[in-house]
Amino acid sequence: MDAFTAGLLQRIRATESDLTRAQDEGDDFLAEVEQGELDDLRRLAAEHGVEVGVFNA
């Protein structure tokens, strides 16, 4: 796995964790921001052929 792929997958996992935390805390604004970031990261992964499993749906 190259550095780009590893870094992207790490960012996706961190963002999913942040999204879950925001949802658990009832912070709708932060959850929306994190969901947008997650969508962007998943799009970037798809554009570069990086397979992303669903960590937290």
All heavy atoms as a GROMACS GRO file, in nm:
protein
  439
    1MET      N    1   0.086  -0.117   0.000
    1MET     CA    2   0.000   0.000   0.000
    1MET      C    3   0.091   0.124   0.000
    1MET      O    4   0.181   0.135   0.082
    1MET     CB    5  -0.090  -0.003   0.124
    1MET     CG    6  -0.181   0.116   0.135
    1MET     SD    7  -0.291   0.118   0.279
    1MET     CE    8  -0.370  -0.040   0.272
    2ASP      N    9   0.063   0.215  -0.091
    2ASP     CA   10   0.145   0.334  -0.097
    2ASP      C   11   0.100   0.438   0.007
    2ASP      O   12  -0.004   0.422   0.072
    2ASP     CB   13   0.145   0.394  -0.238
    2ASP     CG   14   0.008   0.441  -0.285
    2ASP    OD1   15  -0.080   0.467  -0.201
    2ASP    OD2   16  -0.011   0.452  -0.408
    3ALA      N   17   0.178   0.541   0.022
    3ALA     CA   18   0.152   0.642   0.125
    3ALA      C   19   0.021   0.716   0.100
    3ALA      O   20  -0.051   0.749   0.195
    3ALA     CB   21   0.269   0.741   0.132
    4PHE      N   22  -0.010   0.743  -0.026
    4PHE     CA   23  -0.135   0.812  -0.058
    4PHE      C   24  -0.254   0.730  -0.011
    4PHE      O   25  -0.344   0.781   0.057
    4PHE     CB   26  -0.145   0.838  -0.209
    4PHE     CG   27  -0.279   0.893  -0.251
    4PHE    CD1   28  -0.308   1.027  -0.233
    4PHE    CD2   29  -0.375   0.810  -0.307
    4PHE    CE1   30  -0.432   1.078  -0.271
    4PHE    CE2   31  -0.499   0.860  -0.345
    4PHE     CZ   32  -0.527   0.995  -0.327
    5THR      N   33  -0.256   0.602  -0.047
    5THR     CA   34  -0.367   0.514  -0.009
    5THR      C   35  -0.378   0.501   0.142
    5THR      O   36  -0.488   0.513   0.198
    5THR     CB   37  -0.349   0.376  -0.074
    5THR    OG1   38  -0.345   0.391  -0.217
    5THR    CG2   39  -0.461   0.281  -0.037
    6ALA      N   40  -0.267   0.478   0.208
    6ALA     CA   41  -0.267   0.464   0.354
    6ALA      C   42  -0.317   0.592   0.420
    6ALA      O   43  -0.399   0.586   0.513
    6ALA     CB   44  -0.128   0.429   0.404
    7GLY      N   45  -0.270   0.705   0.373
    7GLY     CA   46  -0.312   0.832   0.430
    7GLY      C   47  -0.460   0.859   0.407
    7GLY      O   48  -0.531   0.907   0.497
    8LEU      N   49  -0.508   0.828   0.288
    8LEU     CA   50  -0.649   0.849   0.256
    8LEU      C   51  -0.738   0.761   0.343
    8LEU      O   52  -0.838   0.807   0.400
    8LEU     CB   53  -0.673   0.822   0.108
    8LEU     CG   54  -0.813   0.847   0.054
    8LEU    CD1   55  -0.858   0.990   0.081
    8LEU    CD2   56  -0.817   0.817  -0.095
    9LEU      N   57  -0.701   0.633   0.355
    9LEU     CA   58  -0.781   0.543   0.439
    9LEU      C   59  -0.779   0.586   0.585
    9LEU      O   60  -0.881   0.577   0.655
    9LEU     CB   61  -0.730   0.400   0.423
    9LEU     CG   62  -0.754   0.337   0.286
    9LEU    CD1   63  -0.687   0.201   0.277
    9LEU    CD2   64  -0.903   0.327   0.255
   10GLN      N   65  -0.666   0.637   0.632
   10GLN     CA   66  -0.657   0.684   0.770
   10GLN      C   67  -0.748   0.806   0.790
   10GLN      O   68  -0.818   0.816   0.890
   10GLN     CB   69  -0.512   0.718   0.806
   10GLN     CG   70  -0.487   0.741   0.954
   10GLN     CD   71  -0.529   0.879   1.001
   10GLN    OE1   72  -0.520   0.977   0.927
   10GLN    NE2   73  -0.576   0.887   1.124
   11ARG      N   74  -0.748   0.897   0.693
   11ARG     CA   75  -0.834   1.015   0.702
   11ARG      C   76  -0.981   0.976   0.700
   11ARG      O   77  -1.063   1.035   0.772
   11ARG     CB   78  -0.805   1.112   0.587
   11ARG     CG   79  -0.674   1.186   0.605
   11ARG     CD   80  -0.648   1.284   0.494
   11ARG     NE   81  -0.753   1.386   0.487
   11ARG     CZ   82  -0.774   1.462   0.380
   11ARG    NH1   83  -0.699   1.449   0.273
   11ARG    NH2   84  -0.871   1.551   0.381
   12ILE      N   85  -1.016   0.875   0.620
   12ILE     CA   86  -1.155   0.829   0.616
   12ILE      C   87  -1.194   0.771   0.751
   12ILE      O   88  -1.302   0.803   0.805
   12ILE     CB   89  -1.175   0.726   0.502
   12ILE    CG1   90  -1.167   0.798   0.367
   12ILE    CG2   91  -1.307   0.651   0.518
   12ILE    CD1   92  -1.163   0.706   0.246
   13ARG      N   93  -1.110   0.687   0.809
   13ARG     CA   94  -1.142   0.628   0.941
   13ARG      C   95  -1.156   0.736   1.047
   13ARG      O   96  -1.249   0.732   1.129
   13ARG     CB   97  -1.034   0.527   0.981
   13ARG     CG   98  -1.045   0.395   0.909
   13ARG     CD   99  -0.952   0.290   0.967
   13ARG     NE  100  -0.812   0.325   0.951
   13ARG     CZ  101  -0.738   0.293   0.845
   13ARG    NH1  102  -0.792   0.225   0.746
   13ARG    NH2  103  -0.612   0.328   0.839
   14ALA      N  104  -1.067   0.834   1.047
   14ALA     CA  105  -1.073   0.943   1.145
   14ALA      C  106  -1.200   1.025   1.127
   14ALA      O  107  -1.266   1.062   1.225
   14ALA     CB  108  -0.949   1.031   1.134
   15THR      N  109  -1.236   1.053   1.002
   15THR     CA  110  -1.356   1.132   0.976
   15THR      C  111  -1.481   1.055   1.015
   15THR      O  112  -1.575   1.113   1.071
   15THR     CB  113  -1.360   1.174   0.828
   15THR    OG1  114  -1.240   1.247   0.797
   15THR    CG2  115  -1.481   1.262   0.799
   16GLU      N  116  -1.483   0.924   0.989
   16GLU     CA  117  -1.597   0.844   1.032
   16GLU      C  118  -1.610   0.846   1.184
   16GLU      O  119  -1.722   0.856   1.237
   16GLU     CB  120  -1.582   0.700   0.982
   16GLU     CG  121  -1.606   0.688   0.834
   16GLU     CD  122  -1.583   0.549   0.780
   16GLU    OE1  123  -1.498   0.475   0.833
   16GLU    OE2  124  -1.651   0.514   0.682
   17SER      N  125  -1.499   0.839   1.252
   17SER     CA  126  -1.501   0.845   1.398
   17SER      C  127  -1.552   0.981   1.446
   17SER      O  128  -1.636   0.988   1.538
   17SER     CB  129  -1.359   0.820   1.452
   17SER     OG  130  -1.357   0.833   1.592
   18ASP      N  131  -1.505   1.087   1.384
   18ASP     CA  132  -1.550   1.222   1.420
   18ASP      C  133  -1.699   1.240   1.391
   18ASP      O  134  -1.771   1.303   1.469
   18ASP     CB  135  -1.471   1.328   1.344
   18ASP     CG  136  -1.325   1.334   1.386
   18ASP    OD1  137  -1.290   1.280   1.494
   18ASP    OD2  138  -1.244   1.394   1.311
   19LEU      N  139  -1.746   1.182   1.281
   19LEU     CA  140  -1.889   1.189   1.246
   19LEU      C  141  -1.973   1.117   1.352
   19LEU      O  142  -2.074   1.170   1.399
   19LEU     CB  143  -1.912   1.128   1.108
   19LEU     CG  144  -2.058   1.112   1.065
   19LEU    CD1  145  -2.130   1.245   1.063
   19LEU    CD2  146  -2.064   1.045   0.928
   20THR      N  147  -1.929   0.999   1.391
   20THR     CA  148  -2.003   0.923   1.492
   20THR      C  149  -2.007   0.999   1.624
   20THR      O  150  -2.112   1.008   1.688
   20THR     CB  151  -1.938   0.784   1.513
   20THR    OG1  152  -1.945   0.712   1.390
   20THR    CG2  153  -2.008   0.706   1.622
   21ARG      N  154  -1.895   1.059   1.661
   21ARG     CA  155  -1.889   1.137   1.786
   21ARG      C  156  -1.985   1.256   1.779
   21ARG      O  157  -2.060   1.282   1.874
   21ARG     CB  158  -1.747   1.184   1.813
   21ARG     CG  159  -1.732   1.250   1.950
   21ARG     CD  160  -1.588   1.291   1.983
   21ARG     NE  161  -1.488   1.195   1.939
   21ARG     CZ  162  -1.400   1.217   1.841
   21ARG    NH1  163  -1.399   1.331   1.776
   21ARG    NH2  164  -1.313   1.124   1.809
   22ALA      N  165  -1.986   1.326   1.668
   22ALA     CA  166  -2.075   1.442   1.652
   22ALA      C  167  -2.221   1.398   1.660
   22ALA      O  168  -2.303   1.465   1.725
   22ALA     CB  169  -2.048   1.512   1.520
   23GLN      N  170  -2.253   1.287   1.596
   23GLN     CA  171  -2.391   1.236   1.602
   23GLN      C  172  -2.428   1.196   1.744
   23GLN      O  173  -2.538   1.227   1.791
   23GLN     CB  174  -2.407   1.117   1.507
   23GLN     CG  175  -2.399   1.156   1.362
   23GLN     CD  176  -2.389   1.036   1.269
   23GLN    OE1  177  -2.338   0.930   1.307
   23GLN    NE2  178  -2.436   1.052   1.146
   24ASP      N  179  -2.338   1.129   1.813
   24ASP     CA  180  -2.363   1.084   1.951
   24ASP      C  181  -2.384   1.203   2.044
   24ASP      O  182  -2.461   1.195   2.140
   24ASP     CB  183  -2.249   0.997   2.003
   24ASP     CG  184  -2.243   0.861   1.936
   24ASP    OD1  185  -2.340   0.822   1.866
   24ASP    OD2  186  -2.140   0.792   1.953
   25GLU      N  187  -2.314   1.313   2.016
   25GLU     CA  188  -2.325   1.432   2.100
   25GLU      C  189  -2.440   1.522   2.058
   25GLU      O  190  -2.466   1.624   2.122
   25GLU     CB  191  -2.193   1.510   2.095
   25GLU     CG  192  -2.078   1.436   2.162
   25GLU     CD  193  -1.943   1.504   2.145
   25GLU    OE1  194  -1.937   1.611   2.079
   25GLU    OE2  195  -1.844   1.451   2.198
   26GLY      N  196  -2.509   1.487   1.951
   26GLY     CA  197  -2.622   1.566   1.904
   26GLY      C  198  -2.582   1.697   1.837
   26GLY      O  199  -2.663   1.788   1.827
   27ASP      N  200  -2.458   1.704   1.789
   27ASP     CA  201  -2.410   1.825   1.722
   27ASP      C  202  -2.439   1.813   1.573
   27ASP      O  203  -2.358   1.762   1.496
   27ASP     CB  204  -2.260   1.842   1.747
   27ASP     CG  205  -2.206   1.975   1.699
   27ASP    OD1  206  -2.267   2.035   1.608
   27ASP    OD2  207  -2.101   2.019   1.752
   28ASP      N  208  -2.559   1.858   1.534
   28ASP     CA  209  -2.603   1.842   1.396
   28ASP      C  210  -2.516   1.917   1.296
   28ASP      O  211  -2.490   1.867   1.187
   28ASP     CB  212  -2.748   1.888   1.381
   28ASP     CG  213  -2.845   1.800   1.458
   28ASP    OD1  214  -2.813   1.682   1.483
   28ASP    OD2  215  -2.954   1.849   1.492
   29PHE      N  216  -2.471   2.036   1.332
   29PHE     CA  217  -2.385   2.113   1.241
   29PHE      C  218  -2.254   2.040   1.216
   29PHE      O  219  -2.213   2.022   1.101
   29PHE     CB  220  -2.359   2.254   1.295
   29PHE     CG  221  -2.264   2.331   1.207
   29PHE    CD1  222  -2.308   2.384   1.087
   29PHE    CD2  223  -2.132   2.349   1.244
   29PHE    CE1  224  -2.220   2.454   1.003
   29PHE    CE2  225  -2.044   2.418   1.162
   29PHE     CZ  226  -2.088   2.471   1.041
   30LEU      N  227  -2.188   1.998   1.323
   30LEU     CA  228  -2.060   1.927   1.306
   30LEU      C  229  -2.080   1.797   1.231
   30LEU      O  230  -1.998   1.760   1.146
   30LEU     CB  231  -1.994   1.902   1.442
   30LEU     CG  232  -1.858   1.834   1.437
   30LEU    CD1  233  -1.758   1.914   1.352
   30LEU    CD2  234  -1.803   1.816   1.578
   31ALA      N  235  -2.190   1.727   1.257
   31ALA     CA  236  -2.218   1.602   1.186
   31ALA      C  237  -2.232   1.629   1.037
   31ALA      O  238  -2.180   1.552   0.954
   31ALA     CB  239  -2.343   1.536   1.241
   32GLU      N  240  -2.296   1.739   1.002
   32GLU     CA  241  -2.312   1.774   0.860
   32GLU      C  242  -2.176   1.806   0.796
   32GLU      O  243  -2.148   1.764   0.684
   32GLU     CB  244  -2.406   1.893   0.847
   32GLU     CG  245  -2.443   1.926   0.705
   32GLU     CD  246  -2.548   2.034   0.696
   32GLU    OE1  247  -2.636   2.043   0.783
   32GLU    OE2  248  -2.541   2.111   0.598
   33VAL      N  249  -2.093   1.877   0.868
   33VAL     CA  250  -1.959   1.909   0.818
   33VAL      C  251  -1.878   1.782   0.799
   33VAL      O  252  -1.814   1.762   0.694
   33VAL     CB  253  -1.886   2.006   0.914
   33VAL    CG1  254  -1.740   2.020   0.877
   33VAL    CG2  255  -1.955   2.142   0.914
   34GLU      N  256  -1.880   1.694   0.897
   34GLU     CA  257  -1.805   1.569   0.889
   34GLU      C  258  -1.858   1.480   0.777
   34GLU      O  259  -1.779   1.415   0.707
   34GLU     CB  260  -1.807   1.495   1.023
   34GLU     CG  261  -1.738   1.567   1.137
   34GLU     CD  262  -1.589   1.588   1.118
   34GLU    OE1  263  -1.528   1.526   1.028
   34GLU    OE2  264  -1.532   1.668   1.194
   35GLN      N  265  -1.989   1.477   0.758
   35GLN     CA  266  -2.047   1.396   0.650
   35GLN      C  267  -2.000   1.449   0.514
   35GLN      O  268  -1.968   1.372   0.424
   35GLN     CB  269  -2.199   1.396   0.657
   35GLN     CG  270  -2.263   1.305   0.553
   35GLN     CD  271  -2.225   1.159   0.571
   35GLN    OE1  272  -2.253   1.101   0.676
   35GLN    NE2  273  -2.163   1.099   0.471
   36GLY      N  274  -1.996   1.580   0.499
   36GLY     CA  275  -1.946   1.639   0.375
   36GLY      C  276  -1.801   1.602   0.350
   36GLY      O  277  -1.763   1.568   0.237
   37GLU      N  278  -1.720   1.608   0.454
   37GLU     CA  279  -1.578   1.571   0.442
   37GLU      C  280  -1.566   1.423   0.404
   37GLU      O  281  -1.486   1.386   0.318
   37GLU     CB  282  -1.506   1.598   0.574
   37GLU     CG  283  -1.361   1.556   0.576
   37GLU     CD  284  -1.268   1.642   0.492
   37GLU    OE1  285  -1.312   1.748   0.442
   37GLU    OE2  286  -1.152   1.603   0.475
   38LEU      N  287  -1.646   1.340   0.468
   38LEU     CA  288  -1.643   1.196   0.439
   38LEU      C  289  -1.684   1.169   0.295
   38LEU      O  290  -1.621   1.089   0.225
   38LEU     CB  291  -1.734   1.122   0.537
   38LEU     CG  292  -1.733   0.970   0.529
   38LEU    CD1  293  -1.593   0.914   0.547
   38LEU    CD2  294  -1.826   0.914   0.635
   39ASP      N  295  -1.787   1.236   0.248
   39ASP     CA  296  -1.830   1.220   0.110
   39ASP      C  297  -1.717   1.259   0.013
   39ASP      O  298  -1.692   1.190  -0.085
   39ASP     CB  299  -1.954   1.305   0.081
   39ASP     CG  300  -2.078   1.256   0.155
   39ASP    OD1  301  -2.079   1.141   0.204
   39ASP    OD2  302  -2.174   1.336   0.164
   40ASP      N  303  -1.649   1.370   0.042
   40ASP     CA  304  -1.538   1.414  -0.043
   40ASP      C  305  -1.424   1.312  -0.043
   40ASP      O  306  -1.366   1.283  -0.148
   40ASP     CB  307  -1.484   1.550   0.003
   40ASP     CG  308  -1.579   1.664  -0.027
   40ASP    OD1  309  -1.672   1.648  -0.109
   40ASP    OD2  310  -1.559   1.773   0.032
   41LEU      N  311  -1.391   1.259   0.075
   41LEU     CA  312  -1.282   1.161   0.084
   41LEU      C  313  -1.318   1.033   0.010
   41LEU      O  314  -1.233   0.974  -0.059
   41LEU     CB  315  -1.250   1.131   0.230
   41LEU     CG  316  -1.183   1.244   0.308
   41LEU    CD1  317  -1.183   1.213   0.457
   41LEU    CD2  318  -1.042   1.268   0.257
   42ARG      N  319  -1.442   0.989   0.021
   42ARG     CA  320  -1.484   0.868  -0.050
   42ARG      C  321  -1.484   0.890  -0.201
   42ARG      O  322  -1.447   0.800  -0.277
   42ARG     CB  323  -1.621   0.823  -0.001
   42ARG     CG  324  -1.616   0.762   0.137
   42ARG     CD  325  -1.751   0.715   0.182
   42ARG     NE  326  -1.742   0.646   0.310
   42ARG     CZ  327  -1.845   0.626   0.389
   42ARG    NH1  328  -1.966   0.670   0.355
   42ARG    NH2  329  -1.830   0.564   0.503
   43ARG      N  330  -1.523   1.009  -0.245
   43ARG     CA  331  -1.518   1.042  -0.387
   43ARG      C  332  -1.374   1.039  -0.437
   43ARG      O  333  -1.344   0.982  -0.542
   43ARG     CB  334  -1.581   1.179  -0.413
   43ARG     CG  335  -1.577   1.223  -0.560
   43ARG     CD  336  -1.621   1.368  -0.578
   43ARG     NE  337  -1.559   1.461  -0.484
   43ARG     CZ  338  -1.434   1.505  -0.491
   43ARG    NH1  339  -1.354   1.464  -0.587
   43ARG    NH2  340  -1.388   1.591  -0.402
   44LEU      N  341  -1.284   1.099  -0.360
   44LEU     CA  342  -1.142   1.100  -0.395
   44LEU      C  343  -1.088   0.957  -0.404
   44LEU      O  344  -1.014   0.923  -0.497
   44LEU     CB  345  -1.064   1.180  -0.291
   44LEU     CG  346  -0.915   1.200  -0.316
   44LEU    CD1  347  -0.891   1.278  -0.444
   44LEU    CD2  348  -0.852   1.272  -0.197
   45ALA      N  349  -1.126   0.874  -0.310
   45ALA     CA  350  -1.083   0.735  -0.311
   45ALA      C  351  -1.133   0.665  -0.438
   45ALA      O  352  -1.056   0.596  -0.505
   45ALA     CB  353  -1.133   0.662  -0.186
   46ALA      N  354  -1.258   0.685  -0.471
   46ALA     CA  355  -1.315   0.622  -0.591
   46ALA      C  356  -1.243   0.669  -0.717
   46ALA      O  357  -1.215   0.589  -0.807
   46ALA     CB  358  -1.464   0.652  -0.600
   47GLU      N  359  -1.212   0.797  -0.724
   47GLU     CA  360  -1.144   0.852  -0.841
   47GLU      C  361  -1.005   0.792  -0.859
   47GLU      O  362  -0.953   0.788  -0.970
   47GLU     CB  363  -1.132   1.004  -0.829
   47GLU     CG  364  -1.264   1.076  -0.848
   47GLU     CD  365  -1.254   1.225  -0.823
   47GLU    OE1  366  -1.145   1.276  -0.787
   47GLU    OE2  367  -1.358   1.292  -0.838
   48HIS      N  368  -0.945   0.746  -0.750
   48HIS     CA  369  -0.809   0.692  -0.756
   48HIS      C  370  -0.806   0.540  -0.740
   48HIS      O  371  -0.699   0.481  -0.720
   48HIS     CB  372  -0.721   0.758  -0.649
   48HIS     CG  373  -0.694   0.901  -0.681
   48HIS    ND1  374  -0.591   0.941  -0.764
   48HIS    CD2  375  -0.757   1.015  -0.644
   48HIS    CE1  376  -0.592   1.072  -0.776
   48HIS    NE2  377  -0.692   1.119  -0.703
   49GLY      N  378  -0.923   0.476  -0.746
   49GLY     CA  379  -0.929   0.331  -0.740
   49GLY      C  380  -0.895   0.271  -0.605
   49GLY      O  381  -0.855   0.156  -0.596
   50VAL      N  382  -0.914   0.350  -0.498
   50VAL     CA  383  -0.887   0.301  -0.363
   50VAL      C  384  -1.015   0.238  -0.309
   50VAL      O  385  -1.119   0.304  -0.302
   50VAL     CB  386  -0.840   0.416  -0.271
   50VAL    CG1  387  -0.822   0.366  -0.128
   50VAL    CG2  388  -0.711   0.478  -0.324
   51GLU      N  389  -1.007   0.111  -0.274
   51GLU     CA  390  -1.122   0.040  -0.219
   51GLU      C  391  -1.143   0.082  -0.075
   51GLU      O  392  -1.049   0.076   0.006
   51GLU     CB  393  -1.100  -0.110  -0.227
   51GLU     CG  394  -1.085  -0.161  -0.368
   51GLU     CD  395  -1.196  -0.255  -0.407
   51GLU    OE1  396  -1.280  -0.289  -0.324
   51GLU    OE2  397  -1.195  -0.293  -0.524
   52VAL      N  398  -1.265   0.125  -0.045
   52VAL     CA  399  -1.297   0.171   0.090
   52VAL      C  400  -1.409   0.084   0.144
   52VAL      O  401  -1.517   0.079   0.086
   52VAL     CB  402  -1.343   0.318   0.090
   52VAL    CG1  403  -1.382   0.363   0.229
   52VAL    CG2  404  -1.236   0.408   0.031
   53GLY      N  405  -1.381   0.014   0.254
   53GLY     CA  406  -1.486  -0.062   0.320
   53GLY      C  407  -1.571   0.034   0.401
   53GLY      O  408  -1.534   0.147   0.427
   54VAL      N  409  -1.686  -0.011   0.439
   54VAL     CA  410  -1.775   0.071   0.523
   54VAL      C  411  -1.736   0.044   0.667
   54VAL      O  412  -1.756  -0.064   0.719
   54VAL     CB  413  -1.923   0.039   0.499
   54VAL    CG1  414  -2.011   0.118   0.593
   54VAL    CG2  415  -1.959   0.065   0.354
   55PHE      N  416  -1.674   0.145   0.732
   55PHE     CA  417  -1.633   0.132   0.871
   55PHE      C  418  -1.750   0.165   0.961
   55PHE      O  419  -1.783   0.093   1.053
   55PHE     CB  420  -1.516   0.226   0.903
   55PHE     CG  421  -1.396   0.198   0.814
   55PHE    CD1  422  -1.362   0.285   0.713
   55PHE    CD2  423  -1.318   0.085   0.833
   55PHE    CE1  424  -1.255   0.259   0.632
   55PHE    CE2  425  -1.210   0.059   0.752
   55PHE     CZ  426  -1.177   0.147   0.652
   56ASN      N  427  -1.812   0.278   0.937
   56ASN     CA  428  -1.931   0.324   1.011
   56ASN      C  429  -2.026   0.380   0.907
   56ASN      O  430  -1.998   0.481   0.847
   56ASN     CB  431  -1.899   0.435   1.112
   56ASN     CG  432  -1.810   0.388   1.224
   56ASN    OD1  433  -1.823   0.275   1.268
   56ASN    ND2  434  -1.724   0.474   1.269
   57ALA      N  435  -2.138   0.314   0.890
   57ALA     CA  436  -2.232   0.361   0.786
   57ALA      C  437  -2.314   0.476   0.836
   57ALA      O  438  -2.333   0.500   0.950
   57ALA     CB  439  -2.322   0.248   0.742
   0.00000   0.00000   0.00000
